[in-house]
């Protein structure tokens, strides 16, 4: 969308409810964060237009562009990037401690195919060109289990409106959770949207992780606590 003078219309600032910072970073974490953000961060200055093609943000000839919304400690995103060096990966995470963790993974594994958006993904998505994403991951999001907080859950019909535009036909939407409230919410919200097809023929298709699943520390914490994780794979029609 543009203004009357032809300039890009500013993206409305959404209400944000999550944490932006946790415990004080150690010196090594501060250094990893500083170096990583200098090398891999996407800034507001780069989002001065709408309908941006994300491919130029990566080394040439990336085959696919994938987005993880809320990457936590970054271990899943880093593992995907290491497994698939020909793809480009964007991670959106407003929690600074998680960003520092991802920056450490990038440095330790010498990854060059990750870019970081350290803010609310809802400020970022409108700037992307239509059909520019080949996969989107929303893994173990904050469940906001109380009914009065349902509007704070990341996957909303409005989010699917945006994602359906930014994802190409045939792109994968992977949802995962160990929380009973979030499981029901994620599945029901995506299943009701006719633009996404649930890729499940039986219980094993959501009880077992995808074949290329690298795991996350949140999933390991859930296993230790005795909680069962599920994975819902959807295809953009």
Secondary structure, DSSP 4 states (H G I P E B T S, - for coil): -B-TTSPBPPPP-----S-S--SPPPHHHHHHHHHHHHHHB--GGG-SSSSB-GGGGSSS--S-EEEEES-TTSHHHHHHHHH-TTSEEEEE---HHHHHHHHHHHHHHT--SEEEE-S-HHHHGGGBPTT-EEEEEEES-----SGGGGGGSS--HHHHHHHHHHEEEEEEEEEEESSHHHHHHHHHHHHT-TTEEE--SSTHHHHS--TT----HHHHHHHHTTPPPEEEEEEE-
